[in-house]
């Protein structure tokens, strides 16, 4: 099952990400997972594009624009169940909102 939320501020990355990160994407190990964080890249250029569906990595939930960049994402598999999980957050260049999405294979 996939969940989606719209926010005025980022939820999966620091609020000052635009100045904190100097690169569009950087792999960082946190919370026991490998996260990709940065100023943002388009879905087609993201290392997790094979795991996160195109619609989830491109479409703003607020205005449905595809003028977005992924600023935070992770993909993982549970050691216990073998189920896959992913989270991603997009910034929309058109409306300025953040779309956060989460997927859990077991739901």
DAPEBEL-V319767 format. One record per run of one state. SS is the DSSP state (2 for helix, 1 for strand, 0 for the rest). FROM is the first residue (numbers start at 1). LEN is the number of residues. If there is no record, write none. Layout:
ss=[SS | SS]
from=[FROM | FROM]
len=[LEN | LEN]
This chain:
ss=[0 | 1 | 0 | 2 | 0 | 1 | 0 | 1 | 0 | 2 | 0 | 2 | 0 | 1 | 0 | 1 | 0 | 1 | 0]
from=[1 | 2 | 8 | 17 | 21 | 26 | 31 | 33 | 42 | 43 | 46 | 54 | 59 | 68 | 78 | 84 | 93 | 98 | 105]
len=[1 | 6 | 9 | 4 | 5 | 5 | 2 | 9 | 1 | 3 | 8 | 5 | 9 | 10 | 6 | 9 | 5 | 7 | 3]
